[in-house]
Amino acid sequence: MQQSGPESRFKPISCTATNVQPGFRRFRGVASHEQPLIKPWRCELSAFSHAYNLYFIACNEKIYVYQPTFPDQELQFENAYFLLPPVTPSNSSPPGIDPHDPHSITRLHLDYLGREEILIVACDDGDVIGYRVPEIHRVVENRNLQSPGRRGFFDDDADIGHDVRFFLHKNVGQSAWGISVHREARLIAISANTYKVTVFAYALSSPSDMDEEIGNEESHFTPFSASDDDDEDFPSPRRRDHTITLHAGANIPSVSFDNNDPSGMWLFSGDIIGHVHLWDLSKPSEPARTFCLGHCAGLKGWEGVPLICRCLNRTSVPHATWKTMFIDPRSCHPTDSLQEAFGPGVRTDHLELGDPPFLDITETEPRFSSRRSGPFPVSWDQLVSVNNVHVEDAGDVLLFSESEEESMSVDDEETDEEASEEAGEVVEEADEEADEEAEGEEEEQTDSPPVQLPQSDPQSPPIPESTPDFHDEGSGSSTPLSDVDLGGFTFDQYLQAHFLQSANSAPSHPPAPEPAPAIKTPYCYITTSASFVDRAHEARPCIIVTKEEIYLLQRPLDRTGDSDDPIPVMRNPLFPPTDNPNATGPIPQHHRQCYVKQIPELGIFIVASPAGRVGIFSLTKTTYNGRDMYGFRLDHLLPSVTEGRDGKVVIEDVWGRRLVGVAVGPVQGMLD
C-alpha cells in the first residue's frame, strides 16, 4: 500500500486470507436437497460471537450454529446445531417479499445489551426474536459432551431450540429489516416495511439489572404513549419498559444508535427513497433532522430532492440508504496529507467543494486489475431449465453456474455451500443464486416513465454454432476468461446470445445496448425540526451508505456546518477503475451496498455487495482549508490476489457467486 512519505503516521491495516472452504467439502456426502437453504435479497445473514467461538448463519427460517476451528476457521458440519425461531400465533401481518416462507430471516444481528451478548433475528413476517449468546454457548457445550460422533444437524439432538430460551419475541406488523442495539442505555430498535421504527426500551432501575431481567422467557413491554406519567418516566428514570414508535415515510432497511452517547437518545434511520432521519428519542413525534444526499438524473438543481427519478437503474431504488452509522472520532487515523486521507487512487490535486459541498473522492486512477473466472454453465439447455425464465425476460436475468457438488433450485432458494473466507477479522459468506428475483418485490417502487431504447438492433457478430464447455466437472476448477474463445463477442454478449438461442431454439442477436447514462446531478437537502438544539461541542461524524455511494457528514448534530462543511463522497467504490475495464463486464444488476460492518478498535469499516465484492475502508482525519476534516479511504478489495514483482492487486470476480453476508469477530484466543 502506498504511503505519502517515510515519516507517514498512517499505515493501512493488513489483510491476509487464511482459508477458503468450498461447500462441497463442508457437506461432503450430503445430498444437495438436504443442505441448508439460503434466501436471496436479504440484508445480513451471518455473525461471529465476540465472546465465544460461535459462528451463526441464517438459512431460510433457521439459525445454524457452528464452532470454527483454529487456525483455518473451518466450519465443521458434524458439530453444527440449529435454532428454529418461534412464530407469533395468529400472525395477521401482510405478506412480505417471500409468501412461500413468510418466517424466513431477513437479518441476523449480534451485539451487547448491558453486559450480555445477544443474538437478534428479524423475519419477513414481522417477527423479531432475541436470544442470549451465553445460553446458546452453554447448550452447545453440553450437547458436545453428551453426543460425541454426531452427524451434524441431521441428528435428533441438533435442534437446540427447546433448551435455549428467547428473551424477546415481538411482531412489528410487517416485514422487519433493520436492527440496532444500544449497549449502555439498553435499547433495541427494529425497522420494518410499515414505515415505522419500533424501539424497545428496557427499564433501567431494576435492582437485578440486565443479567436477571433478560433471563426471563420473554420481556413484556408496555405500549408507549405521550401521557404525563410516561413523560415523567421516559427517558429517565425509566422504572419500567417502554415501546416507542417512530413514523417515517417509506420502507426502512437500516437503523443505527450512537453508542458513544450513553443516553442512547440519538438514532439514525435510512429508507429506500434515500431519506436519512436523525431521531431524538426524547421527542419521538418527528425527526430531529432529515438528510437527503445523492446523485440523480431527475434533477436540474442541487437544492432539492428527486420527485421523479430518471436514472436508468431507477427500478433498483438507486438512492436507497442501506446503512447509517455514527463514527467515534477517536477511531479516525491521523494523516499528513489529503492523499493519505483519501487513498492513492484519488486525484487530490483536483479536489474542490462545489454546490452542494460534496468533496468527490471517487477513485479515478487505476490501481487494480481484474478478471472473472468460472465455473461456468455446463450446458445451455440445463441453464435455461435451472433459471426457469421466459424468453422475453432473458435479457434481465443473471446467469449462474451449476456443478455436481453445487446444485441450484428453481424456487429462489439457495444452498449454504459456498466459500467462506477469513481475512484478518473479516469473513465473507458467499452463496450461489439460482433465479434472479425482481428487486421490486422487496421494496416499493415509484412509478416512472419507461426507459427509451433504440428502435433497431446494432450490428453484432454471428452466433457461434456450438458452445464450449467452460467447466471441468471433475476438478471444479475455474477458467479465466482469457482462455475462452468468444468468437468476437464480449463475454456478456456471448452469454446473453447463447442463453436466448438455447431458450428459443433459434438464433438471436444480443439485446440492443442501453442508451448512454443520463448525467446525474448531485443533491443535498437538509431539514431541521424547530425543537432541535444544536450540539456544536459534540463532534460526531457519521457514514451514510447508499446503493452505490458512501457519504461522510462532519457534524450531523450541528446545523451551523450544513452549508460549508465538506461532505466526502465516494461513488461506486467497490467497482473502481481498472487497467483492463473489459475483463469483467458491467456492474451486476443485483449490486447494492447492503452489508456494512464497523470495527472501531481498528478504525475501519467494511462495505460489501451481493455482487460479490467487499471493500475495507480506513477512517481518517486530516486538515482541509485550515479546519479538521474526517474522511475515509479504500485500502483493500476482496476477493483479490497480489501478483507479479510490482505487487499488482487483481480483483477476482467469480461468475455465479452471490455474497450473503460479512461477519467480523476476534480470532480465537482474543475473545472478549
C-alpha positions in Angstrom: 0.0 0.0 0.0 1.3 3.4 -0.9 2.5 5.8 1.7 2.9 9.6 1.4 6.5 9.6 2.7 8.9 7.9 5.1 7.6 9.8 8.1 3.9 8.9 7.4 1.9 8.3 10.5 -0.7 6.3 8.7 -0.4 2.6 7.9 -3.2 0.7 6.3 -4.5 -2.4 8.1 -3.0 -5.6 6.8 -5.3 -8.2 5.2 -4.4 -11.8 4.8 -6.6 -14.6 3.5 -6.3 -17.7 5.8 -8.6 -20.2 4.2 -11.3 -20.9 1.6 -13.8 -23.6 2.4 -15.9 -24.8 -0.5 -19.4 -26.0 0.4 -18.9 -29.4 -1.2 -16.1 -30.0 1.3 -18.1 -28.9 4.2 -21.1 -31.0 3.3 -19.2 -34.0 1.8 -21.6 -36.9 1.3 -24.7 -34.8 2.0 -27.2 -34.6 -0.9 -27.8 -31.0 -2.2 -31.5 -31.1 -1.4 -30.6 -31.8 2.3 -28.2 -28.9 2.6 -29.3 -25.6 4.3 -31.2 -23.2 2.1 -30.2 -19.5 1.9 -32.7 -16.9 0.7 -31.7 -14.2 -1.7 -32.4 -10.5 -1.3 -31.8 -10.4 2.4 -29.6 -8.0 4.4 -27.1 -9.7 6.7 -27.3 -13.4 7.4 -24.1 -14.1 9.3 -22.4 -13.1 12.5 -19.5 -14.0 14.8 -19.7 -14.0 18.6 -17.2 -11.7 20.2 -17.2 -13.7 23.5 -17.4 -17.3 22.4 -16.2 -19.4 19.5 -19.5 -19.4 17.7 -20.5 -18.5 14.1 -24.1 -18.0 13.2 -25.7 -18.1 9.7 -29.4 -17.7 8.9 -30.7 -20.2 6.3 -34.3 -19.6 5.5 -36.2 -19.8 8.8 -33.4 -21.5 10.8 -30.3 -20.2 12.6 -27.3 -22.6 12.2 -24.6 -22.5 14.9 -21.0 -23.5 14.1 -17.8 -23.7 16.1 -14.9 -22.7 13.7 -11.6 -24.5 14.1 -8.3 -22.7 14.7 -6.3 -21.5 12.8 -8.0 -22.3 9.4 -11.5 -21.3 10.6 -13.1 -24.4 9.0 -16.8 -24.8 9.7 -17.4 -28.4 10.7 -20.8 -29.8 9.6 -20.5 -32.6 12.2 -20.6 -30.1 15.1 -23.4 -27.9 13.7 -26.6 -27.1 15.6 -29.6 -25.0 14.7 -32.3 -22.9 16.3 -35.8 -22.6 14.9 -37.2 -19.2 16.0 -40.8 -19.2 17.2 -43.7 -17.9 15.2 -46.2 -15.4 16.5 -49.6 -17.2 16.9 -52.3 -16.0 14.6 -50.0 -13.6 12.9 -52.1 -11.4 10.6 -49.2 -9.4 9.1 -49.4 -8.6 5.4 -47.2 -10.9 3.2 -43.6 -9.7 2.8 -41.2 -10.5 0.0 -41.4 -14.3 0.5 -45.0 -15.6 0.7 -43.7 -19.2 0.4 -41.6 -18.9 3.5 -43.0 -15.9 5.5 -41.0 -16.7 8.6 -37.7 -16.6 6.7 -35.0 -14.5 8.3 -34.2 -11.1 6.7 -31.4 -10.0 9.1 -29.2 -11.6 11.8 -27.6 -9.2 14.3 -25.2 -9.8 17.2 -24.5 -7.2 19.8 -24.3 -6.4 23.5 -27.3 -5.4 25.6 -26.0 -4.3 29.0 -23.3 -6.8 30.0 -24.5 -9.7 27.9 -24.0 -10.7 24.3 -27.3 -11.2 22.4 -28.4 -12.5 19.1 -31.4 -11.0 17.3 -33.1 -12.0 14.1 -35.8 -10.2 12.1 -38.2 -12.1 9.9 -40.2 -11.5 6.8 -43.5 -11.9 8.7 -42.5 -9.1 11.1 -41.4 -11.4 14.0 -38.3 -10.3 16.0 -36.7 -12.8 18.2 -33.8 -12.3 20.7 -31.5 -14.9 22.3 -28.8 -14.7 24.9 -25.5 -15.9 23.4 -24.1 -17.3 26.7 -27.1 -19.6 26.9 -26.6 -20.8 23.4 -22.9 -21.5 24.2 -23.8 -23.4 27.3 -26.3 -25.6 25.5 -23.9 -26.3 22.6 -21.1 -27.3 25.0 -23.4 -29.6 26.9 -24.6 -31.2 23.7 -21.0 -31.7 22.5 -20.2 -33.6 25.7 -23.4 -35.7 25.6 -23.3 -36.6 21.9 -19.9 -37.4 20.6 -19.7 -38.6 17.0 -22.7 -36.6 15.8 -23.8 -36.3 12.1 -24.4 -32.6 12.2 -27.9 -31.1 12.1 -29.4 -34.4 10.8 -29.2 -35.8 14.3 -32.2 -35.5 16.6 -30.2 -33.5 19.2 -29.1 -30.9 16.6 -32.2 -28.8 17.4 -31.2 -26.8 20.5 -34.3 -24.6 20.4 -36.0 -26.4 23.2 -33.1 -25.7 25.6 -32.3 -22.1 24.5 -34.8 -19.6 25.8 -35.6 -16.4 24.0 -35.8 -13.1 25.9 -37.6 -11.2 23.2 -40.4 -12.2 20.8 -42.4 -9.4 19.2 -44.1 -8.8 15.9 -43.7 -5.3 14.4 -46.6 -5.6 12.0 -44.9 -6.3 8.7 -41.6 -7.5 7.2 -38.8 -6.5 9.6 -35.3 -5.4 8.4 -33.2 -3.1 10.5 -31.8 -4.0 13.9 -29.7 -1.8 16.2 -28.8 -2.2 19.9 -27.6 0.4 22.4 -25.5 -1.3 24.9 -25.4 1.1 27.8 -28.9 2.5 27.5 -30.4 -1.0 26.9 -32.4 -0.1 23.8 -33.3 -2.3 20.8 -34.6 -0.6 17.6 -36.3 -2.5 14.8 -37.4 -1.1 11.5 -40.0 -2.6 9.1 -41.9 -2.1 5.9 -44.7 -0.5 8.0 -42.6 2.8 7.5 -42.1 2.7 11.3 -39.2 2.1 13.7 -40.1 0.3 17.0 -37.8 1.0 19.9 -37.9 -1.4 22.9 -36.6 0.5 26.0 -35.8 -1.7 28.9 -36.2 -0.4 32.5 -33.1 1.0 34.0 -34.0 0.9 37.7 -34.5 -2.8 38.2 -32.4 -4.0 41.2 -31.5 -7.2 39.4 -30.2 -5.3 36.4 -29.9 -6.8 32.9 -28.5 -10.3 33.7 -31.6 -11.4 35.6 -34.1 -9.4 33.5 -33.3 -10.9 30.1 -33.1 -14.4 31.6 -36.9 -14.5 31.6 -38.5 -16.3 28.7 -39.9 -13.1 27.4 -39.8 -9.4 28.5 -43.2 -7.7 28.4 -43.4 -4.2 27.2 -46.0 -1.6 27.9 -47.1 0.4 24.8 -45.6 3.9 24.9 -48.0 6.9 24.8 -47.4 10.5 25.4 -49.2 10.7 28.8 -47.9 12.8 31.7 -46.9 9.6 33.6 -44.8 8.4 30.6 -43.2 11.8 30.2 -42.0 11.6 33.7 -40.7 8.1 33.4 -39.1 8.2 29.9 -36.3 8.8 29.1 -35.5 8.8 32.8 -35.7 7.4 35.4 -37.3 4.6 33.3 -38.6 2.4 36.0 -40.4 0.2 33.6 -40.2 -1.0 30.0 -41.4 1.2 27.1 -42.1 0.8 23.5 -41.5 3.9 21.3 -42.8 4.1 17.7 -41.2 6.4 15.2 -43.0 7.2 11.9 -41.1 7.6 8.7 -42.3 7.7 5.1 -41.0 4.5 3.3 -39.6 1.1 3.9 -36.6 1.3 6.3 -33.8 -1.3 5.9 -31.4 0.4 8.3 -31.3 1.8 11.9 -28.3 2.8 14.0 -27.8 4.0 17.5 -25.0 6.3 18.6 -23.3 4.0 21.1 -20.8 6.8 22.0 -23.7 8.7 23.6 -24.5 7.0 27.0 -28.1 8.3 27.0 -29.0 6.4 23.8 -31.3 9.2 22.6 -29.9 9.6 19.1 -30.9 7.1 16.4 -30.4 7.2 12.6 -32.8 5.5 10.2 -32.5 5.2 6.4 -35.2 4.4 3.9 -35.3 3.1 0.3 -36.2 6.6 -1.0 -32.9 8.0 0.3 -34.1 9.9 3.4 -31.9 9.7 6.4 -33.7 10.6 9.6 -32.0 11.6 12.8 -34.3 10.9 15.8 -34.2 12.3 19.3 -36.0 9.6 21.3 -36.9 12.1 23.9 -39.0 13.9 21.2 -40.3 11.0 19.1 -43.1 12.7 17.3 -41.0 13.8 14.3 -37.4 13.5 13.1 -34.9 16.0 14.7 -33.2 16.3 11.3 -33.6 14.8 7.8 -30.7 14.4 5.3 -31.3 13.7 1.6 -28.0 13.1 -0.2 -27.4 11.6 -3.6 -26.9 11.8 -7.4 -30.0 11.6 -9.7 -30.7 12.2 -13.3 -34.1 13.6 -12.5 -32.8 16.9 -11.0 -31.6 20.2 -12.6 -30.5 21.9 -9.4 -28.9 20.6 -6.2 -31.2 22.2 -3.6 -34.0 19.7 -3.7 -34.8 16.0 -3.8 -35.8 14.0 -6.9 -39.6 13.8 -7.1 -39.3 11.6 -10.2 -36.1 9.5 -10.6 -35.0 9.3 -14.2 -31.9 7.2 -13.6 -31.5 4.2 -15.9 -31.5 1.9 -12.9 -34.4 3.6 -11.1 -36.3 0.2 -10.7 -33.5 -0.9 -8.4 -34.1 2.0 -5.9 -30.7 3.6 -6.7 -31.0 6.2 -3.9 -31.9 3.7 -1.1 -30.0 4.1 2.2 -28.7 0.7 3.3 -26.7 1.8 6.3 -26.1 4.8 8.6 -23.6 4.8 11.4 -22.1 7.2 13.9 -18.3 7.3 14.0 -16.2 7.7 17.1 -13.6 10.4 16.2 -11.1 8.5 18.2 -11.3 5.7 15.6 -10.1 8.0 12.8 -6.4 7.7 11.8 -4.5 11.0 11.7 -3.0 11.6 8.3 -0.5 14.1 7.0 -2.0 14.9 3.6 -5.1 14.7 1.5 -3.5 11.9 -0.4 -3.1 9.8 2.7 -6.6 10.7 3.9 -8.4 9.6 0.7 -6.1 7.0 -0.8 -3.7 6.6 -3.7 -6.4 6.2 -6.3 -7.8 9.7 -5.7 -6.6 12.8 -7.7 -6.3 15.2 -4.7 -4.9 18.0 -6.9 -8.4 18.3 -8.4 -10.4 18.3 -5.2 -12.7 21.3 -4.6 -16.0 21.9 -3.0 -19.0 22.6 -5.2 -22.7 23.0 -4.8 -23.7 21.0 -2.8 -20.5 20.9 -0.7 -19.5 17.5 -1.8 -15.9 16.6 -1.9 -15.8 13.9 -4.6 -13.1 11.4 -3.5 -14.1 8.7 -6.1 -11.0 6.8 -7.3 -10.0 7.8 -10.8 -6.5 6.4 -11.0 -6.5 2.7 -11.9 -4.5 0.8 -9.3 -6.3 -2.6 -9.7 -6.5 -5.2 -12.4 -9.5 -7.6 -12.6 -10.6 -10.9 -14.0 -13.7 -13.0 -14.0 -13.5 -16.8 -13.6 -15.8 -19.8 -13.5 -17.1 -22.5 -13.0 -19.3 -21.6 -16.0 -22.5 -23.2 -17.1 -22.3 -26.9 -18.0 -24.9 -26.7 -20.8 -27.2 -24.1 -22.0 -30.3 -26.4 -22.0 -29.6 -27.1 -18.4 -29.0 -23.4 -17.8 -32.4 -22.5 -19.2 -34.1 -25.2 -17.1 -32.4 -24.1 -13.9 -33.2 -20.4 -14.4 -36.8 -21.2 -15.4 -37.4 -17.9 -17.1 -39.4 -16.8 -20.1 -37.6 -15.9 -23.3 -38.8 -12.3 -23.1 -37.3 -12.0 -19.6 -34.0 -13.5 -20.5 -32.3 -10.1 -21.1 -32.8 -9.2 -17.4 -31.8 -12.5 -15.8 -28.4 -13.1 -14.3 -26.9 -16.4 -15.3 -25.3 -18.7 -12.8 -23.4 -21.9 -12.8 -24.2 -25.5 -11.6 -22.0 -28.4 -10.8 -22.4 -31.9 -9.3 -21.5 -30.7 -5.9 -23.2 -27.3 -6.1 -26.8 -27.5 -7.3 -29.4 -24.8 -7.6 -33.2 -24.9 -7.1 -35.8 -23.1 -9.2 -37.8 -21.6 -6.4 -35.5 -18.8 -5.4 -33.8 -20.8 -2.7 -30.0 -21.2 -2.3 -27.7 -23.6 -0.6 -25.2 -22.7 2.1 -22.4 -24.4 0.3 -20.1 -21.7 -0.9 -16.7 -20.4 0.1 -16.1 -18.9 3.5 -13.1 -16.6 3.5 -11.4 -15.0 6.5 -9.1 -12.0 6.1 -7.9 -10.7 9.4 -11.2 -10.2 11.2 -13.3 -10.4 8.1 -15.2 -13.4 7.0 -17.2 -13.4 3.7 -20.0 -16.0 3.3 -20.5 -16.5 -0.5 -23.6 -18.0 -2.0 -24.9 -19.2 -5.3 -28.2 -17.6 -6.6 -30.4 -19.7 -8.9 -33.1 -17.3 -10.1 -32.8 -13.5 -10.2 -35.7 -12.3 -8.1 -37.2 -9.0 -9.0 -36.0 -6.4 -6.6 -39.3 -4.6 -6.8 -40.8 -7.5 -4.8 -38.7 -6.5 -1.8 -39.1 -2.7 -2.0 -41.9 -0.5 -3.0 -41.3 1.2 -6.3 -42.1 4.7 -7.5 -43.9 4.9 -10.9 -41.7 6.4 -13.5 -41.6 6.7 -17.3 -40.2 3.7 -19.2 -36.6 3.8 -20.4 -36.4 4.7 -24.1 -34.4 2.1 -26.0 -33.1 2.3 -29.6 -35.6 1.1 -32.2 -33.1 -1.1 -34.2 -30.7 -3.7 -33.3 -27.0 -2.9 -33.7 -24.6 -5.0 -35.8 -23.2 -7.9 -33.9 -21.0 -10.9 -34.8 -22.7 -14.1 -35.8 -23.5 -16.6 -33.1 -21.1 -19.5 -33.0 -22.7 -22.8 -33.8 -21.5 -24.5 -30.7 -21.0 -23.6 -27.1 -17.7 -24.5 -25.5 -17.8 -26.3 -22.2 -16.1 -23.9 -19.8 -16.4 -26.1 -16.7 -14.3 -29.1 -15.8 -16.8 -31.1 -13.7 -14.2 -33.4 -12.4 -11.9 -30.8 -10.9 -14.3 -27.9 -10.2 -11.5 -25.6 -11.3 -12.0 -22.0 -12.5 -11.3 -21.0 -16.1 -10.0 -17.5 -16.8 -11.9 -15.6 -19.5 -8.6 -15.1 -21.3 -8.6 -18.8 -22.2 -12.1 -18.9 -23.7 -12.7 -18.3 -27.4 -15.7 -15.9 -27.6 -15.9 -15.7 -31.3 -15.6 -11.9 -31.4 -18.3 -11.4 -28.8 -17.8 -9.6 -25.5 -18.3 -12.0 -22.6 -21.7 -10.7 -21.6 -22.9 -10.6 -25.3 -21.8 -14.2 -25.7 -23.7 -15.5 -22.7 -26.7 -13.4 -23.5 -26.9 -14.6 -27.1 -26.4 -18.2 -26.3 -28.9 -18.1 -23.5 -31.6 -16.6 -25.8 -30.7 -19.1 -28.5 -31.0 -22.1 -26.2 -34.2 -20.9 -24.7 -35.9 -20.2 -28.1 -34.2 -22.9 -30.2 -33.5 -20.2 -32.8 -30.6 -17.8 -33.5 -30.9 -14.5 -31.7 -28.8 -11.3 -31.6 -27.7 -9.9 -28.3 -30.2 -7.3 -26.9 -29.8 -3.7 -28.0 -27.5 -1.8 -25.7 -29.0 0.7 -23.3 -28.7 4.3 -24.1 -25.8 6.3 -22.6 -26.5 7.0 -18.9 -28.0 10.4 -18.2 -25.9 12.9 -16.3 -26.6 12.6 -12.6 -26.9 15.8 -10.6 -25.7 15.8 -7.0 -28.2 16.9 -4.5 -28.2 17.7 -0.8 -31.3 18.7 1.1 -31.4 19.0 4.9 -34.4 19.9 7.1 -34.3 20.5 10.9 -37.1 20.4 13.4 -38.0 23.5 15.3 -37.3 21.7 18.6 -33.8 20.6 17.6 -31.0 22.2 19.7 -27.5 22.3 18.1 -24.7 20.4 19.8 -21.7 22.3 18.5 -19.4 20.8 21.1 -20.1 17.2 20.1 -18.1 16.0 17.1 -20.0 13.0 15.9 -19.3 12.3 12.2 -21.4 9.7 10.5 -21.2 7.5 7.5 -24.2 7.1 5.1 -24.1 4.1 2.7 -26.5 4.1 -0.2 -26.8 1.6 -3.1 -23.8 3.0 -4.9 -22.2 5.7 -2.8 -20.6 6.4 0.6 -21.0 9.8 2.2 -19.5 11.2 5.4 -21.2 14.0 7.4 -18.8 16.0 9.6 -21.3 17.4 12.2 -24.9 16.0 11.8 -25.7 17.3 15.3 -24.7 20.9 14.4 -26.6 22.7 11.7 -24.1 25.5 11.5 -21.9 23.4 9.3 -24.6 22.4 6.8 -23.7 25.0 4.2 -19.9 24.7 4.1 -18.7 21.5 5.9 -17.2 19.3 3.2 -19.0 16.0 2.6 -16.6 13.4 1.3 -18.3 11.1 -1.2 -17.0 8.0 -3.0 -19.2 6.7 -5.9 -19.3 3.0 -6.7 -16.2 2.3 -4.5 -16.5 -1.5 -4.9 -16.1 -1.1 -8.7 -13.1 1.3 -9.1 -11.4 1.9 -12.5 -9.1 -1.0 -13.5 -6.4 -1.2 -16.1 -8.4 -3.8 -18.0 -12.0 -2.5 -17.8 -13.4 -5.0 -20.3 -12.3 -8.1 -18.3 -15.3 -8.4 -16.1 -18.2 -6.7 -17.9 -20.7 -4.2 -16.4 -21.7 -3.9 -12.8 -24.2 -6.7 -11.9 -27.8 -5.6 -11.6 -28.1 -7.1 -8.1 -25.3 -4.9 -6.8 -26.2 -2.9 -3.7 -24.0 -1.9 -0.7 -26.3 -3.6 1.8 -23.7 -5.3 4.0 -21.8 -2.9 6.3 -19.7 -3.5 9.4 -17.6 -1.2 11.6 -14.6 -2.2 13.8 -13.9 0.9 15.9 -10.9 -0.7 17.6 -9.1 -0.8 14.2 -10.5 2.4 12.8 -12.1 0.6 9.8 -15.4 -0.2 8.3 -16.4 -2.8 5.7 -18.9 -2.4 2.8 -19.9 -5.4 0.7 -22.4 -6.2 -2.0 -24.3 -9.3 -3.1 -22.4 -8.9 -6.4 -19.5 -10.5 -4.6 -17.1 -7.6 -3.7 -16.0 -6.4 -0.3 -14.2 -3.2 0.4 -12.2 -2.5 3.6 -12.0 1.2 4.4 -10.0 3.2 6.9 -11.4 6.1 8.8 -9.1 9.1 8.6 -8.6 12.6 9.9 -6.8 15.5 8.1 -6.9 19.2 7.6 -8.8 20.9 4.8 -8.9 24.7 4.3 -7.5 25.2 7.7 -10.0 23.0 9.6 -10.1 19.4 10.8 -11.9 17.1 8.5 -12.9 13.5 8.8 -12.7 11.2 5.8 -12.1 7.6 4.6 -10.1 5.7 2.1 -10.4 2.3 0.3 -7.5 0.1 1.4 -8.5 -3.4 0.2 -10.9 -5.0 -2.2 -11.9 -8.7 -1.8 -11.6 -11.2 -3.2 -8.3 -10.4 -4.7 -4.7 -11.6 -5.1 -1.4 -9.9 -5.4 0.6 -10.9 -8.5 3.9 -10.1 -10.1 7.0 -8.3 -9.0 5.2 -5.0 -8.8 2.6 -6.4 -6.4 -0.3 -5.7 -8.7 -3.7 -6.3 -7.0 -6.0 -8.4 -9.1 -9.7 -8.4 -8.3 -11.1 -11.9 -8.8 -14.8 -11.9 -9.7 -16.3 -15.4 -9.7 -19.1 -16.0 -12.2 -22.4 -17.0 -10.5 -21.5 -16.3 -6.9 -23.6 -14.2 -4.6 -22.4 -12.8 -1.3 -24.9 -13.3 1.5 -23.1 -11.8 4.5 -20.0 -10.4 6.1 -19.2 -11.4 9.7 -16.4 -9.9 11.8 -15.0 -11.0 15.1 -11.9 -11.6 17.2 -9.7 -14.6 16.4 -9.9 -17.4 19.0 -7.8 -16.6 22.0 -8.6 -12.9 21.6 -12.3 -13.2 22.5 -13.9 -10.7 25.0 
